[in-house]
Amino acid sequence: MNDLDDLTAWAGALLHKLDTRQRRALMRAVVTELRRRQSARIAEQRNPDGTPYEPRKPRLRQRAGKVRRKMFARLRMARVMKARSDANSAVVAFAGYASRVAAVHQFGLRDRVNRVGNLEVRYARRELLGFGEGDLEALADTLLFNLET
């Protein structure tokens, strides 16, 4: 049994004792913390297991000295990375076109380079969402903190 199953079993017993309004507030706190941690990890350019993302491929006509942005800067924004919760679930997901871009990188799929071109490329696998080291402990701490208040 993995840590996520253990956390689910442990938290399930606690959540069962709460009424719907309390569960909804607790899930909102959990999903907010989860989105914050996922966004911070994406900003660090790290997979959930702690390994760095595979770097971008070099461009052919790249000018020397040009500053490049970090990958996935827009995917970390709150308007794209949505945190949804109700009394029974908490979900962090990408919205709109960003969900397609995120899925291509999450699973290392093939996609067109631009909208009008025919050039397709297999993108490297860069896991955007997932439980990393310390995420489960942080979720357990968030649950305990919100249950005390």
BAFI-3210 file (N, C-alpha, C; in Angstrom, 3 decimals, decimal comma, padded with zeros to 6 digits):
// residues 149
n [1|2|3|4|5|6|7|8|9|10|11|12|13|14|15|16|17|18|19|20|21|22|23|24|25|26|27|28|29|30|31|32|33|34|35|36|37|38|39|40|41|42|43|44|45|46|47|48|49|50|51|52|53|54|55|56|57|58|59|60|61|62|63|64|65|66|67|68|69|70|71|72|73|74|75|76|77|78|79|80|81|82|83|84|85|86|87|88|89|90|91|92|93|94|95|96|97|98|99|100|101|102|103|104|105|106|107|108|109|110|111|112|113|114|115|116|117|118|119|120|121|122|123|124|125|126|127|128|129|130|131|132|133|134|135|136|137|138|139|140|141|142|143|144|145|146|147|148|149]
n.u [000,853|000,543|001,639|-000,332|-002,735|-002,770|-002,997|-005,483|-007,197|-006,819|-007,592|-010,172|-011,701|-011,672|-012,908|-015,429|-016,768|-017,355|-019,638|-021,336|-020,751|-018,419|-016,694|-016,554|-015,234|-012,825|-011,869|-011,503|-009,362|-007,400|-007,188|-006,311|-003,799|-002,582|-002,584|-000,899|001,529|001,990|002,272|004,547|006,458|006,449|007,486|010,066|010,961|010,862|010,227|007,700|009,128|011,485|013,506|015,096|013,358|013,546|015,671|014,808|014,978|017,742|017,385|017,592|018,136|018,817|019,632|022,716|023,089|020,479|017,766|015,886|012,613|011,363|010,070|006,578|005,485|003,061|001,266|001,249|-000,318|-003,191|-005,530|-005,382|-004,446|-006,566|-008,238|-010,479|-013,110|-015,343|-017,637|-016,832|-014,580|-011,367|-009,728|-007,056|-006,533|-005,913|-007,204|-009,083|-007,316|-004,853|-004,981|-004,610|-001,984|-000,662|-001,246|000,130|002,798|002,825|002,512|004,316|003,686|003,005|002,761|001,574|003,817|003,132|000,039|-000,627|001,272|002,590|004,415|005,239|006,150|007,667|007,253|009,253|008,848|007,499|006,500|003,830|001,763|001,378|002,079|004,659|007,727|007,146|004,692|002,448|002,790|002,526|-000,148|-001,409|-000,669|-002,044|-004,672|-004,817|-004,304|-006,497|-008,578|-008,251|-008,962]
n.v [-001,179|002,228|005,576|007,481|006,036|005,318|007,869|008,620|006,713|007,306|010,034|009,837|008,674|010,727|012,800|011,801|012,240|014,913|017,616|018,636|021,338|021,865|019,944|020,884|023,360|022,429|020,856|022,886|024,293|022,305|021,863|024,363|024,530|022,379|023,221|025,430|024,206|022,589|024,541|025,881|023,856|023,462|025,920|025,601|023,871|021,034|017,504|015,478|013,485|014,715|015,007|017,089|018,902|017,829|019,677|022,276|021,725|022,852|025,779|026,382|028,916|030,573|033,523|034,534|035,139|035,842|036,151|033,585|032,567|030,798|027,482|026,814|029,069|030,413|028,382|028,105|030,081|031,317|031,585|029,619|027,216|025,509|025,190|023,136|022,274|020,366|019,081|016,449|016,043|017,128|018,861|019,571|021,042|021,762|024,398|024,893|025,540|025,204|022,812|020,921|021,453|020,939|018,202|017,074|017,504|016,306|013,572|013,098|013,277|013,413|016,415|019,195|021,768|024,448|026,206|026,431|025,039|021,887|020,450|018,036|017,143|015,056|015,617|016,000|014,106|015,753|015,964|017,647|017,737|016,001|013,911|014,770|014,377|015,019|016,241|014,758|014,760|017,481|017,847|016,302|017,793|020,173|019,261|018,531|021,029|022,566|021,113|021,574|024,228]
n.w [000,000|-000,794|000,185|-000,419|-000,417|002,278|003,472|002,448|003,617|006,330|006,475|005,506|007,530|009,412|007,971|007,577|009,915|009,916|009,129|006,037|005,368|006,844|005,730|003,097|003,451|004,478|002,343|000,487|001,613|001,450|-001,348|-002,176|-000,965|-002,241|-004,943|-004,713|-003,989|-006,262|-008,228|-007,318|-007,573|-010,344|-011,084|-010,152|-012,030|-011,820|-011,747|-010,086|-008,701|-008,086|-009,952|-012,418|-015,054|-018,449|-020,480|-022,883|-026,415|-028,401|-030,396|-033,908|-035,068|-032,930|-031,288|-029,874|-026,435|-025,938|-023,750|-022,328|-021,479|-018,592|-018,788|-019,009|-017,697|-017,976|-017,473|-014,759|-013,748|-011,957|-013,401|-015,273|-014,102|-012,375|-009,276|-007,906|-005,694|-003,653|-001,227|-001,248|-002,848|-004,132|-006,616|-008,781|-011,816|-015,313|-017,368|-020,373|-023,429|-022,324|-020,981|-022,955|-023,802|-021,398|-021,072|-023,227|-022,462|-019,931|-020,439|-022,462|-025,282|-028,890|-030,804|-032,768|-033,777|-034,293|-034,930|-037,671|-039,120|-040,391|-039,037|-036,709|-033,409|-030,975|-027,700|-024,759|-021,748|-019,140|-016,052|-014,896|-012,987|-009,950|-007,102|-005,066|-003,191|000,136|-000,333|000,516|003,279|003,747|002,989|004,945|007,202|006,604|006,733|009,485|010,685|009,840|010,914|013,598|013,907]
ca.u [000,000|001,375|001,334|-001,583|-003,825|-002,760|-003,544|-006,909|-007,898|-006,748|-008,390|-011,562|-012,362|-011,858|-013,853|-016,766|-017,378|-017,682|-020,823|-021,032|-020,145|-017,049|-015,921|-016,330|-014,194|-011,581|-011,408|-011,037|-008,020|-006,509|-006,941|-005,519|-002,422|-002,089|-002,296|000,272|002,706|002,204|002,752|005,932|007,302|006,580|008,397|011,411|011,261|011,149|009,202|007,316|010,140|012,624|014,436|014,796|012,754|014,464|015,718|014,332|015,942|018,285|016,817|018,609|018,483|018,790|020,681|023,533|022,821|019,054|017,210|014,728|011,726|011,212|008,955|005,300|005,206|001,623|000,489|001,203|-001,230|-004,443|-006,612|-005,191|-004,374|-007,772|-008,409|-011,910|-013,393|-016,668|-017,590|-016,310|-013,396|-010,500|-009,094|-006,248|-006,508|-005,697|-008,434|-009,020|-006,245|-003,716|-005,082|-004,013|-000,539|-000,209|-001,332|001,213|004,044|002,678|002,645|005,325|002,987|003,330|001,859|002,042|004,636|002,292|-001,322|-000,763|002,265|002,389|005,517|004,888|007,314|007,405|007,749|009,806|007,914|007,729|005,303|003,408|000,970|001,663|002,463|006,095|008,201|006,696|003,336|001,474|002,946|001,955|-001,607|-001,808|-000,542|-003,142|-005,890|-004,794|-004,401|-007,867|-009,479|-008,109|-009,617]
ca.v [000,000|003,423|006,635|008,150|005,197|005,451|009,182|008,591|005,935|008,037|011,258|009,471|008,469|012,049|013,578|011,213|012,781|016,327|017,879|019,021|022,667|021,748|019,203|021,770|024,315|021,684|020,506|024,122|024,549|021,274|022,078|025,586|024,172|021,493|024,039|026,247|023,345|022,187|025,720|026,133|022,814|023,757|027,059|025,069|023,029|019,702|016,471|015,133|012,666|015,566|015,160|018,301|018,722|017,746|021,034|022,474|021,462|024,131|026,281|026,541|030,312|031,281|034,534|034,385|036,112|036,128|035,604|032,725|032,413|029,449|026,735|026,704|030,229|030,713|027,274|028,231|031,159|030,847|031,533|028,426|026,079|025,659|024,386|022,953|021,376|020,323|018,372|015,093|015,928|018,278|018,602|020,598|020,706|022,883|024,784|025,348|025,071|024,840|021,396|020,161|021,651|020,229|016,760|016,706|017,467|015,372|012,193|013,006|012,940|014,149|017,528|020,137|022,837|025,637|025,923|026,358|024,157|020,452|019,847|017,421|016,832|014,344|016,416|015,242|013,932|016,669|015,771|018,919|017,470|014,729|014,008|014,670|014,143|016,039|016,708|014,055|015,266|018,830|017,702|015,833|018,946|021,085|018,654|018,662|022,439|023,039|020,417|022,186|025,537]
ca.w [000,000|-000,866|001,150|-000,772|000,093|003,740|003,795|002,118|004,645|007,593|006,376|005,270|008,818|010,022|007,177|007,711|011,130|009,714|008,307|004,662|005,326|007,343|004,729|001,959|003,844|004,613|000,996|-000,148|002,140|000,921|-002,773|-002,296|-000,628|-003,295|-006,117|-004,401|-004,035|-007,646|-008,939|-006,893|-008,141|-011,772|-011,175|-009,931|-013,176|-011,287|-011,760|-008,714|-008,036|-007,749|-011,066|-013,207|-016,368|-019,577|-021,054|-024,247|-027,476|-028,899|-031,647|-034,937|-035,306|-031,656|-031,152|-028,678|-025,389|-025,784|-022,523|-022,578|-020,331|-018,063|-019,360|-018,311|-016,850|-018,028|-016,920|-013,306|-013,375|-011,355|-014,383|-016,085|-013,187|-011,572|-008,074|-007,660|-004,582|-003,061|000,052|-001,394|-003,686|-004,361|-007,909|-009,430|-013,238|-016,214|-018,059|-021,755|-024,307|-021,477|-020,607|-024,055|-023,714|-020,200|-021,305|-024,129|-021,704|-018,812|-020,899|-023,510|-026,519|-030,110|-031,053|-033,774|-033,228|-034,321|-035,391|-039,121|-039,724|-040,374|-038,306|-035,432|-032,592|-029,729|-026,596|-023,637|-020,640|-018,011|-015,241|-014,323|-011,798|-009,300|-005,703|-004,876|-001,837|001,073|-000,619|001,353|004,645|003,776|002,972|006,273|008,101|006,289|007,301|010,936|011,050|009,613|011,821|014,919|013,967]
c.u [000,896|000,883|000,022|-002,792|-003,919|-003,364|-005,044|-007,703|-007,939|-007,655|-009,865|-012,339|-012,623|-012,927|-015,279|-017,517|-017,815|-018,973|-020,382|-020,319|-018,692|-016,153|-015,588|-015,223|-012,835|-011,011|-010,884|-009,621|-007,007|-006,177|-006,139|-004,053|-001,814|-001,737|-001,056|001,559|003,023|002,798|004,213|006,882|007,502|007,535|009,842|011,874|011,666|009,955|008,829|008,355|011,413|013,633|014,092|014,128|013,851|014,484|015,160|015,416|016,475|017,634|017,930|019,069|018,425|019,944|021,427|023,185|021,363|018,514|015,963|013,914|011,757|010,028|007,747|004,993|003,712|000,779|000,361|000,201|-002,560|-005,579|-006,515|-005,154|-005,498|-007,765|-009,898|-012,096|-014,877|-016,544|-016,920|-015,033|-012,638|-009,677|-008,290|-006,104|-006,254|-006,965|-008,129|-007,896|-005,039|-003,776|-004,474|-002,495|000,023|-000,229|-000,204|002,523|003,982|002,983|003,676|004,739|003,540|002,297|002,455|002,794|003,861|000,958|-001,429|000,182|001,898|003,437|005,039|006,162|006,853|008,067|008,260|008,779|008,356|006,461|004,945|002,647|001,308|002,067|003,959|006,434|007,776|005,283|002,304|001,565|002,340|000,428|-002,122|-001,725|-001,682|-004,447|-005,930|-004,960|-005,832|-008,873|-009,427|-008,873|-011,110]
c.v [001,239|004,488|007,336|007,352|005,281|006,780|009,228|007,842|006,695|009,267|010,945|009,281|009,806|012,856|013,069|011,789|014,245|016,477|018,446|020,371|022,618|021,003|020,075|022,775|023,629|021,306|021,730|024,462|023,556|021,549|023,361|025,302|023,288|022,277|024,900|025,416|022,903|023,345|026,019|025,105|023,027|024,935|026,615|024,174|021,620|018,784|016,137|014,282|013,439|015,750|016,423|017,946|018,574|019,126|021,079|022,112|022,803|024,505|026,524|027,987|031,144|032,280|034,315|035,486|036,447|035,417|034,796|032,607|030,973|028,780|026,820|027,873|030,546|029,596|027,361|029,280|030,595|030,768|030,297|027,165|026,235|024,703|024,328|021,990|021,436|019,503|017,011|014,971|017,250|017,975|019,816|020,171|021,966|023,137|025,165|024,725|024,629|023,377|020,516|020,256|020,871|018,722|016,284|016,576|016,460|013,937|012,013|012,606|013,713|015,254|018,399|021,269|024,150|025,284|025,703|025,361|022,690|019,724|019,327|017,005|016,011|015,148|015,511|015,156|014,815|016,630|017,074|018,714|016,099|014,969|013,771|014,396|015,306|016,538|016,048|014,511|016,662|018,776|017,223|016,973|019,945|020,554|018,842|020,102|022,948|022,313|021,017|023,500|025,441]
c.w [000,000|000,111|000,848|-000,288|001,613|004,175|003,537|003,182|005,971|007,566|006,171|006,563|009,518|009,294|007,317|008,918|010,975|008,928|006,950|004,583|005,790|006,349|003,529|002,264|003,952|003,245|000,255|000,325|001,574|-000,540|-003,006|-002,012|-001,717|-004,553|-005,896|-004,509|-005,470|-008,444|-008,581|-007,493|-009,642|-011,973|-010,967|-011,078|-012,737|-011,456|-010,319|-007,977|-007,717|-008,870|-011,854|-014,524|-017,409|-020,231|-022,465|-025,236|-027,980|-030,226|-032,640|-035,086|-034,030|-031,600|-029,841|-027,678|-025,178|-024,534|-022,864|-021,303|-019,847|-018,731|-018,433|-017,378|-016,837|-017,433|-015,400|-012,833|-012,878|-012,371|-015,273|-015,224|-012,167|-010,389|-007,781|-006,508|-004,247|-001,785|-000,054|-002,209|-003,767|-005,608|-008,343|-010,882|-014,048|-017,010|-019,495|-022,553|-023,498|-021,068|-021,698|-024,013|-022,530|-020,407|-022,213|-023,360|-020,560|-019,260|-022,007|-024,851|-027,710|-030,295|-032,142|-033,103|-033,212|-034,970|-036,890|-039,766|-039,629|-039,553|-036,951|-034,719|-031,392|-028,614|-025,489|-022,523|-019,479|-017,175|-014,522|-013,011|-011,249|-007,861|-005,578|-003,432|-000,944|000,824|000,290|002,804|004,776|003,755|004,320|007,288|007,869|006,855|008,809|011,392|010,913|010,469|013,231|015,014|013,784]
res [m|n|d|l|d|d|l|t|a|w|a|g|a|l|l|h|k|l|d|t|r|q|r|r|a|l|m|r|a|v|v|t|e|l|r|r|r|q|s|a|r|i|a|e|q|r|n|p|d|g|t|p|y|e|p|r|k|p|r|l|r|q|r|a|g|k|v|r|r|k|m|f|a|r|l|r|m|a|r|v|m|k|a|r|s|d|a|n|s|a|v|v|a|f|a|g|y|a|s|r|v|a|a|v|h|q|f|g|l|r|d|r|v|n|r|v|g|n|l|e|v|r|y|a|r|r|e|l|l|g|f|g|e|g|d|l|e|a|l|a|d|t|l|l|f|n|l|e|t]
***
